[in-house]
Amino acid sequence: MKRKEFLKIAASGAIGVSSLGYLSCEKEKEIFFKLSLAQWSFHRAIQNGIMSPYTFAQNAKTLGFDGIEYVNALYDDVMKVENKSDALKNFIKKNNELAMDNGIENVLIMIDSEGNLADENNDARPKAIDNHKRWIETAAEMNCSTVRLNLYGSKDVNTWTQLSIDSLSKLSEFAVGHNINVTVENHGRITSNIPALMNVINSVNMDNCGTLPDFGNFCMADEGYGSIFDGTCEEVYDPYQGVEEMMPKALAVSAKSNDFDNQGNETTIDYQRMLQIVKSFGYNGYIGVEYEGNRLSEVEGIKATRDLLIKTGKSI
C-alpha cells in the first residue's frame, strides 16, 4: 500500500488512531500483499437482516480494503429463487456497478450450498458440477480472478479422492475458458486433511486449479464439528504445517481470526509465523480478512484483523 493511499484511508477514519503509528517512519515499508475483505466477516449482520449484502463494496472500501470476496450463500435473492438465471443477471449488474462506484476490485466468489462435488450419487454430482459452472461464469462476468469451492461428499477417503479429482478437473477445464482460477479451501472435515487435499490438487495438475489456505480451518472432525479457536475440535491438523503444505498451489489466502489480546495479536494464531510462511513462497496476491469471532463486533473484528495484517506485514 502506497503512503498516499494509506494517508487517504487514515483520514477517512477507517483506520484507528493506534494504526497511525505505522506512519512514523519517513519512508514506509510496504506490505508484500494486497488486502481484501471476505464477506463472511459480515455474515451475522447480513443473515439477521441488519445489513444488505449489497452494501458490501461500500463498507469494504470505507474500511480501507482494495478488493472484495463475495459469499454466494449470503444472497437470498439469488439462492432462494426458482429462476436463478435472472437473479444472477441482477446480482452481476448490481455488484459490478457497486464495485465500480466504490473503486474496489471484485476478487473472488466463495461458492457454497450448490451441491456436493464428491457426492457418491451419480445424479446429484453432475448437477452440483453444473451449479458450480454457473458461478464460474458469474465470476468471469464480474472480472473476478478466482472462485472458491468445497469438496464435500463421500466419507471414504479413496472414493472421495476419485470423485473430487473428477469434479475438480471438469470445473478447472471449464474455468480455463473463462480465465478463472478454481481453488479449494481447507474447510473442515476431510478437506482439512491437508495431505489428502493436496493429493487431489496435484492429481488435477492444472495451473488454474489450486488452494486457498485458511489460517484457522484445520478441524478434521467428522461433519466439521468443533473449532481450533475454542478447543472443541477433537482432531486438528497443525495449522502452520497445513498452510506450508498448501502454499505451493495457493492462488488466494484467507486470514481467519477469532479474538485478540491487548497488544492486538490474534490469541490462537501466530500471524507473524503465518505471514512468514506465506511470504516465503513468493506470494504477493490478496490476503482476505475473515473475522469469525463473537467478542468484538464484526466491524471491530475486521479492523483488528486488518491492522494486525498491516502491522505484521510491515515487520517481515
Contacts in CASP RR format, 6 or more apart in sequence:
PFRMAT RR
TARGET T0000
AUTHOR 0000-0000-0000
METHOD contacts of the structure
MODEL  1
MKRKEFLKIAASGAIGVSSLGYLSCEKEKEIFFKLSLAQWSFHRAIQNGI
MSPYTFAQNAKTLGFDGIEYVNALYDDVMKVENKSDALKNFIKKNNELAM
DNGIENVLIMIDSEGNLADENNDARPKAIDNHKRWIETAAEMNCSTVRLN
LYGSKDVNTWTQLSIDSLSKLSEFAVGHNINVTVENHGRITSNIPALMNV
INSVNMDNCGTLPDFGNFCMADEGYGSIFDGTCEEVYDPYQGVEEMMPKA
LAVSAKSNDFDNQGNETTIDYQRMLQIVKSFGYNGYIGVEYEGNRLSEVE
GIKATRDLLIKTGKSI
1 30 0 8 1.000
1 31 0 8 1.000
1 35 0 8 1.000
1 66 0 8 1.000
1 310 0 8 1.000
2 30 0 8 1.000
3 23 0 8 1.000
3 27 0 8 1.000
3 28 0 8 1.000
6 15 0 8 1.000
6 22 0 8 1.000
6 23 0 8 1.000
6 28 0 8 1.000
7 23 0 8 1.000
9 15 0 8 1.000
9 64 0 8 1.000
10 16 0 8 1.000
10 19 0 8 1.000
10 20 0 8 1.000
10 23 0 8 1.000
12 62 0 8 1.000
12 64 0 8 1.000
14 62 0 8 1.000
14 63 0 8 1.000
14 64 0 8 1.000
14 303 0 8 1.000
15 64 0 8 1.000
15 303 0 8 1.000
15 306 0 8 1.000
15 307 0 8 1.000
16 303 0 8 1.000
16 307 0 8 1.000
18 307 0 8 1.000
19 307 0 8 1.000
19 310 0 8 1.000
19 311 0 8 1.000
22 28 0 8 1.000
22 310 0 8 1.000
22 311 0 8 1.000
22 314 0 8 1.000
28 314 0 8 1.000
29 314 0 8 1.000
30 314 0 8 1.000
31 309 0 8 1.000
31 310 0 8 1.000
31 313 0 8 1.000
31 314 0 8 1.000
32 279 0 8 1.000
32 282 0 8 1.000
32 283 0 8 1.000
32 284 0 8 1.000
32 313 0 8 1.000
32 316 0 8 1.000
33 253 0 8 1.000
33 278 0 8 1.000
33 283 0 8 1.000
33 284 0 8 1.000
33 285 0 8 1.000
33 286 0 8 1.000
33 287 0 8 1.000
33 309 0 8 1.000
33 313 0 8 1.000
34 66 0 8 1.000
34 67 0 8 1.000
34 284 0 8 1.000
34 285 0 8 1.000
34 286 0 8 1.000
34 287 0 8 1.000
35 64 0 8 1.000
35 65 0 8 1.000
35 66 0 8 1.000
35 67 0 8 1.000
35 286 0 8 1.000
35 287 0 8 1.000
35 288 0 8 1.000
35 289 0 8 1.000
35 306 0 8 1.000
35 309 0 8 1.000
35 310 0 8 1.000
36 65 0 8 1.000
36 66 0 8 1.000
36 67 0 8 1.000
36 68 0 8 1.000
36 69 0 8 1.000
36 105 0 8 1.000
36 107 0 8 1.000
36 108 0 8 1.000
36 286 0 8 1.000
36 287 0 8 1.000
36 288 0 8 1.000
36 289 0 8 1.000
37 60 0 8 1.000
37 63 0 8 1.000
37 65 0 8 1.000
37 67 0 8 1.000
37 68 0 8 1.000
37 69 0 8 1.000
37 288 0 8 1.000
37 289 0 8 1.000
37 302 0 8 1.000
38 69 0 8 1.000
38 71 0 8 1.000
38 110 0 8 1.000
38 254 0 8 1.000
38 288 0 8 1.000
38 289 0 8 1.000
38 290 0 8 1.000
39 46 0 8 1.000
39 53 0 8 1.000
39 56 0 8 1.000
39 68 0 8 1.000
39 69 0 8 1.000
39 70 0 8 1.000
39 71 0 8 1.000
39 74 0 8 1.000
39 110 0 8 1.000
40 71 0 8 1.000
40 74 0 8 1.000
40 110 0 8 1.000
40 290 0 8 1.000
40 292 0 8 1.000
41 289 0 8 1.000
41 290 0 8 1.000
41 291 0 8 1.000
41 292 0 8 1.000
41 298 0 8 1.000
41 301 0 8 1.000
41 302 0 8 1.000
42 51 0 8 1.000
42 53 0 8 1.000
42 56 0 8 1.000
42 59 0 8 1.000
42 74 0 8 1.000
42 298 0 8 1.000
43 71 0 8 1.000
43 74 0 8 1.000
44 50 0 8 1.000
44 298 0 8 1.000
45 51 0 8 1.000
45 298 0 8 1.000
46 52 0 8 1.000
46 53 0 8 1.000
46 74 0 8 1.000
47 74 0 8 1.000
51 59 0 8 1.000
53 74 0 8 1.000
53 75 0 8 1.000
54 94 0 8 1.000
54 95 0 8 1.000
54 98 0 8 1.000
56 68 0 8 1.000
56 70 0 8 1.000
56 95 0 8 1.000
56 98 0 8 1.000
57 68 0 8 1.000
57 95 0 8 1.000
57 98 0 8 1.000
57 99 0 8 1.000
57 101 0 8 1.000
57 102 0 8 1.000
57 104 0 8 1.000
58 98 0 8 1.000
58 101 0 8 1.000
58 102 0 8 1.000
60 67 0 8 1.000
60 68 0 8 1.000
60 102 0 8 1.000
60 104 0 8 1.000
61 102 0 8 1.000
61 103 0 8 1.000
61 104 0 8 1.000
63 299 0 8 1.000
63 302 0 8 1.000
63 303 0 8 1.000
63 306 0 8 1.000
64 306 0 8 1.000
65 104 0 8 1.000
65 289 0 8 1.000
65 306 0 8 1.000
66 104 0 8 1.000
66 105 0 8 1.000
66 286 0 8 1.000
67 104 0 8 1.000
67 105 0 8 1.000
67 106 0 8 1.000
67 107 0 8 1.000
67 286 0 8 1.000
68 99 0 8 1.000
68 104 0 8 1.000
68 105 0 8 1.000
68 106 0 8 1.000
68 107 0 8 1.000
69 107 0 8 1.000
69 108 0 8 1.000
69 109 0 8 1.000
69 110 0 8 1.000
69 148 0 8 1.000
69 286 0 8 1.000
69 288 0 8 1.000
70 95 0 8 1.000
70 106 0 8 1.000
70 108 0 8 1.000
70 109 0 8 1.000
70 110 0 8 1.000
70 144 0 8 1.000
71 109 0 8 1.000
71 110 0 8 1.000
71 112 0 8 1.000
72 78 0 8 1.000
72 79 0 8 1.000
72 109 0 8 1.000
72 110 0 8 1.000
72 111 0 8 1.000
72 112 0 8 1.000
72 113 0 8 1.000
72 114 0 8 1.000
72 135 0 8 1.000
73 79 0 8 1.000
73 110 0 8 1.000
73 112 0 8 1.000
73 113 0 8 1.000
75 91 0 8 1.000
77 87 0 8 1.000
77 90 0 8 1.000
77 91 0 8 1.000
78 84 0 8 1.000
78 87 0 8 1.000
78 88 0 8 1.000
78 91 0 8 1.000
79 113 0 8 1.000
81 87 0 8 1.000
84 134 0 8 1.000
88 134 0 8 1.000
88 138 0 8 1.000
91 138 0 8 1.000
92 138 0 8 1.000
92 141 0 8 1.000
92 142 0 8 1.000
95 106 0 8 1.000
95 142 0 8 1.000
96 106 0 8 1.000
96 141 0 8 1.000
96 142 0 8 1.000
96 143 0 8 1.000
99 105 0 8 1.000
99 106 0 8 1.000
99 142 0 8 1.000
105 143 0 8 1.000
106 142 0 8 1.000
106 143 0 8 1.000
106 144 0 8 1.000
107 144 0 8 1.000
107 145 0 8 1.000
107 146 0 8 1.000
107 252 0 8 1.000
107 286 0 8 1.000
108 139 0 8 1.000
108 144 0 8 1.000
108 145 0 8 1.000
108 146 0 8 1.000
108 147 0 8 1.000
108 148 0 8 1.000
108 252 0 8 1.000
108 286 0 8 1.000
109 135 0 8 1.000
109 138 0 8 1.000
109 139 0 8 1.000
109 142 0 8 1.000
109 144 0 8 1.000
109 146 0 8 1.000
109 147 0 8 1.000
109 148 0 8 1.000
110 147 0 8 1.000
110 148 0 8 1.000
110 185 0 8 1.000
111 132 0 8 1.000
111 135 0 8 1.000
111 147 0 8 1.000
111 148 0 8 1.000
111 149 0 8 1.000
111 150 0 8 1.000
112 150 0 8 1.000
114 128 0 8 1.000
114 131 0 8 1.000
114 132 0 8 1.000
114 135 0 8 1.000
115 124 0 8 1.000
115 127 0 8 1.000
115 128 0 8 1.000
115 131 0 8 1.000
116 124 0 8 1.000
116 125 0 8 1.000
116 128 0 8 1.000
116 150 0 8 1.000
116 152 0 8 1.000
116 153 0 8 1.000
117 125 0 8 1.000
117 128 0 8 1.000
117 129 0 8 1.000
117 132 0 8 1.000
117 149 0 8 1.000
117 150 0 8 1.000
117 151 0 8 1.000
117 152 0 8 1.000
117 153 0 8 1.000
117 163 0 8 1.000
117 164 0 8 1.000
117 167 0 8 1.000
117 168 0 8 1.000
117 171 0 8 1.000
118 125 0 8 1.000
118 151 0 8 1.000
118 152 0 8 1.000
118 153 0 8 1.000
118 154 0 8 1.000
118 159 0 8 1.000
118 160 0 8 1.000
118 163 0 8 1.000
118 164 0 8 1.000
118 167 0 8 1.000
119 125 0 8 1.000
119 128 0 8 1.000
119 153 0 8 1.000
119 154 0 8 1.000
119 163 0 8 1.000
120 153 0 8 1.000
120 154 0 8 1.000
120 159 0 8 1.000
120 163 0 8 1.000
125 163 0 8 1.000
125 167 0 8 1.000
128 167 0 8 1.000
129 167 0 8 1.000
129 170 0 8 1.000
129 171 0 8 1.000
132 147 0 8 1.000
132 149 0 8 1.000
132 171 0 8 1.000
133 171 0 8 1.000
133 174 0 8 1.000
135 147 0 8 1.000
136 147 0 8 1.000
136 171 0 8 1.000
136 174 0 8 1.000
136 175 0 8 1.000
136 178 0 8 1.000
136 180 0 8 1.000
136 182 0 8 1.000
137 178 0 8 1.000
139 146 0 8 1.000
139 147 0 8 1.000
139 178 0 8 1.000
139 180 0 8 1.000
140 178 0 8 1.000
140 179 0 8 1.000
140 180 0 8 1.000
144 180 0 8 1.000
145 180 0 8 1.000
145 181 0 8 1.000
145 251 0 8 1.000
146 180 0 8 1.000
146 181 0 8 1.000
146 182 0 8 1.000
146 183 0 8 1.000
146 212 0 8 1.000
146 251 0 8 1.000
146 252 0 8 1.000
147 175 0 8 1.000
147 180 0 8 1.000
147 181 0 8 1.000
147 182 0 8 1.000
147 183 0 8 1.000
148 183 0 8 1.000
148 184 0 8 1.000
148 185 0 8 1.000
148 212 0 8 1.000
148 252 0 8 1.000
149 171 0 8 1.000
149 182 0 8 1.000
149 183 0 8 1.000
149 184 0 8 1.000
150 184 0 8 1.000
150 185 0 8 1.000
150 187 0 8 1.000
150 191 0 8 1.000
151 160 0 8 1.000
151 164 0 8 1.000
151 167 0 8 1.000
151 168 0 8 1.000
151 184 0 8 1.000
151 190 0 8 1.000
151 191 0 8 1.000
151 197 0 8 1.000
151 200 0 8 1.000
152 189 0 8 1.000
152 190 0 8 1.000
152 191 0 8 1.000
153 160 0 8 1.000
153 163 0 8 1.000
154 160 0 8 1.000
154 163 0 8 1.000
155 190 0 8 1.000
155 222 0 8 1.000
157 190 0 8 1.000
157 193 0 8 1.000
157 196 0 8 1.000
160 190 0 8 1.000
160 196 0 8 1.000
161 196 0 8 1.000
161 199 0 8 1.000
161 200 0 8 1.000
161 203 0 8 1.000
164 200 0 8 1.000
165 200 0 8 1.000
165 203 0 8 1.000
165 204 0 8 1.000
168 182 0 8 1.000
168 184 0 8 1.000
168 200 0 8 1.000
168 201 0 8 1.000
168 204 0 8 1.000
168 209 0 8 1.000
169 204 0 8 1.000
169 206 0 8 1.000
169 209 0 8 1.000
171 182 0 8 1.000
172 182 0 8 1.000
172 204 0 8 1.000
172 206 0 8 1.000
172 208 0 8 1.000
172 209 0 8 1.000
173 206 0 8 1.000
175 181 0 8 1.000
175 182 0 8 1.000
175 208 0 8 1.000
176 206 0 8 1.000
176 208 0 8 1.000
180 208 0 8 1.000
181 208 0 8 1.000
181 209 0 8 1.000
181 210 0 8 1.000
181 251 0 8 1.000
181 252 0 8 1.000
182 208 0 8 1.000
182 209 0 8 1.000
182 210 0 8 1.000
183 209 0 8 1.000
183 210 0 8 1.000
183 211 0 8 1.000
183 212 0 8 1.000
183 251 0 8 1.000
183 252 0 8 1.000
184 191 0 8 1.000
184 197 0 8 1.000
184 200 0 8 1.000
184 201 0 8 1.000
184 210 0 8 1.000
184 211 0 8 1.000
184 212 0 8 1.000
185 191 0 8 1.000
185 211 0 8 1.000
185 212 0 8 1.000
185 213 0 8 1.000
185 214 0 8 1.000
185 217 0 8 1.000
185 254 0 8 1.000
186 192 0 8 1.000
186 194 0 8 1.000
186 197 0 8 1.000
186 211 0 8 1.000
186 213 0 8 1.000
186 214 0 8 1.000
186 216 0 8 1.000
186 217 0 8 1.000
186 218 0 8 1.000
186 237 0 8 1.000
186 242 0 8 1.000
186 246 0 8 1.000
187 214 0 8 1.000
187 217 0 8 1.000
188 217 0 8 1.000
188 218 0 8 1.000
188 219 0 8 1.000
188 220 0 8 1.000
188 221 0 8 1.000
188 224 0 8 1.000
189 220 0 8 1.000
189 221 0 8 1.000
189 222 0 8 1.000
189 223 0 8 1.000
189 224 0 8 1.000
190 196 0 8 1.000
190 197 0 8 1.000
190 220 0 8 1.000
191 197 0 8 1.000
192 217 0 8 1.000
192 218 0 8 1.000
192 219 0 8 1.000
192 220 0 8 1.000
192 237 0 8 1.000
193 220 0 8 1.000
193 237 0 8 1.000
194 237 0 8 1.000
194 241 0 8 1.000
194 242 0 8 1.000
194 245 0 8 1.000
194 246 0 8 1.000
195 245 0 8 1.000
197 211 0 8 1.000
197 246 0 8 1.000
198 211 0 8 1.000
198 245 0 8 1.000
198 246 0 8 1.000
198 249 0 8 1.000
201 209 0 8 1.000
201 210 0 8 1.000
201 211 0 8 1.000
201 249 0 8 1.000
202 249 0 8 1.000
208 251 0 8 1.000
209 249 0 8 1.000
210 249 0 8 1.000
210 250 0 8 1.000
210 251 0 8 1.000
211 246 0 8 1.000
211 247 0 8 1.000
211 249 0 8 1.000
211 250 0 8 1.000
211 251 0 8 1.000
212 250 0 8 1.000
212 251 0 8 1.000
212 252 0 8 1.000
212 253 0 8 1.000
212 254 0 8 1.000
213 242 0 8 1.000
213 243 0 8 1.000
213 246 0 8 1.000
213 247 0 8 1.000
213 250 0 8 1.000
213 253 0 8 1.000
213 254 0 8 1.000
213 278 0 8 1.000
214 254 0 8 1.000
214 256 0 8 1.000
214 290 0 8 1.000
215 239 0 8 1.000
215 243 0 8 1.000
215 254 0 8 1.000
215 255 0 8 1.000
215 256 0 8 1.000
215 257 0 8 1.000
215 269 0 8 1.000
215 271 0 8 1.000
215 274 0 8 1.000
216 228 0 8 1.000
216 229 0 8 1.000
216 239 0 8 1.000
216 256 0 8 1.000
216 268 0 8 1.000
216 269 0 8 1.000
217 254 0 8 1.000
217 256 0 8 1.000
218 228 0 8 1.000
218 233 0 8 1.000
218 236 0 8 1.000
218 237 0 8 1.000
218 238 0 8 1.000
218 239 0 8 1.000
218 242 0 8 1.000
219 225 0 8 1.000
219 226 0 8 1.000
219 227 0 8 1.000
219 228 0 8 1.000
219 233 0 8 1.000
219 235 0 8 1.000
219 236 0 8 1.000
220 233 0 8 1.000
220 235 0 8 1.000
220 236 0 8 1.000
220 237 0 8 1.000
221 233 0 8 1.000
221 234 0 8 1.000
221 235 0 8 1.000
225 232 0 8 1.000
225 233 0 8 1.000
226 232 0 8 1.000
226 233 0 8 1.000
226 234 0 8 1.000
227 233 0 8 1.000
227 258 0 8 1.000
228 236 0 8 1.000
228 239 0 8 1.000
228 268 0 8 1.000
229 258 0 8 1.000
229 259 0 8 1.000
229 268 0 8 1.000
229 292 0 8 1.000
229 293 0 8 1.000
239 269 0 8 1.000
239 274 0 8 1.000
240 270 0 8 1.000
240 273 0 8 1.000
240 274 0 8 1.000
240 277 0 8 1.000
243 274 0 8 1.000
243 277 0 8 1.000
243 278 0 8 1.000
244 277 0 8 1.000
247 277 0 8 1.000
247 278 0 8 1.000
247 280 0 8 1.000
247 281 0 8 1.000
247 283 0 8 1.000
248 281 0 8 1.000
250 278 0 8 1.000
250 281 0 8 1.000
250 283 0 8 1.000
252 285 0 8 1.000
252 286 0 8 1.000
252 288 0 8 1.000
253 278 0 8 1.000
253 283 0 8 1.000
253 285 0 8 1.000
253 286 0 8 1.000
253 287 0 8 1.000
253 288 0 8 1.000
254 287 0 8 1.000
254 288 0 8 1.000
254 290 0 8 1.000
255 271 0 8 1.000
255 274 0 8 1.000
255 287 0 8 1.000
255 288 0 8 1.000
255 289 0 8 1.000
255 290 0 8 1.000
255 305 0 8 1.000
255 309 0 8 1.000
256 269 0 8 1.000
256 290 0 8 1.000
256 292 0 8 1.000
257 266 0 8 1.000
257 269 0 8 1.000
257 289 0 8 1.000
257 290 0 8 1.000
257 291 0 8 1.000
257 292 0 8 1.000
257 293 0 8 1.000
257 301 0 8 1.000
257 304 0 8 1.000
257 305 0 8 1.000
257 308 0 8 1.000
258 266 0 8 1.000
258 267 0 8 1.000
258 268 0 8 1.000
258 291 0 8 1.000
258 292 0 8 1.000
258 293 0 8 1.000
259 266 0 8 1.000
259 267 0 8 1.000
259 268 0 8 1.000
259 293 0 8 1.000
259 295 0 8 1.000
259 296 0 8 1.000
260 266 0 8 1.000
260 267 0 8 1.000
260 296 0 8 1.000
260 301 0 8 1.000
260 304 0 8 1.000
260 308 0 8 1.000
261 267 0 8 1.000
264 304 0 8 1.000
264 307 0 8 1.000
264 308 0 8 1.000
265 271 0 8 1.000
265 308 0 8 1.000
266 305 0 8 1.000
266 308 0 8 1.000
271 308 0 8 1.000
271 309 0 8 1.000
271 312 0 8 1.000
272 312 0 8 1.000
272 315 0 8 1.000
272 316 0 8 1.000
275 309 0 8 1.000
275 312 0 8 1.000
275 313 0 8 1.000
275 316 0 8 1.000
276 316 0 8 1.000
278 287 0 8 1.000
279 316 0 8 1.000
287 309 0 8 1.000
289 302 0 8 1.000
289 305 0 8 1.000
289 306 0 8 1.000
289 309 0 8 1.000
290 305 0 8 1.000
291 298 0 8 1.000
291 301 0 8 1.000
291 302 0 8 1.000
291 304 0 8 1.000
291 305 0 8 1.000
293 301 0 8 1.000
296 304 0 8 1.000
END
